[in-house]
Amino acid sequence: MGRISPLESQLSRPSRDYSRSIDVPEHITPPELQYTIDFVRGQVKDILKQEYAEKMSGLKNYEGFIPDATGEENAIQFGMQEKLKESKHLSRYLEELEVLRIKYSLNR
């Protein structure tokens, strides 16, 4: 038997599975969309700032036990959603986004 050349050695090497060590995302967020998400998040945070502070204060100074913590969370989130609906500026912005979503829906 003869010696194996370096080329034959490279060709006979087993393949490697790097699918667990190298992260290939299933999706990425385009920068323009991330800007929109960050903008809306900032607007929502500003609108809910006082509501948030009041709820946190109430929870920090709560006497006794809350019998239904999940129900309390749901009530807080519902109240915050209602507060957001009061913002005409945010509502108009979100309506425009919905129009664009429908217009450019990938399911058409």
Buried (B, 14 or more C-beta within 10 A) or exposed (E): EEEEEEEEEEEEEEEEEEEEEEEEEEEEEEEEEEEBEEEBEEBBEEBBEEBBEEBEEEEEEEEEEEEEEEEBEEEBEEBBEEBBEEBEEBEEBBEEEEEEEEEEEEEE
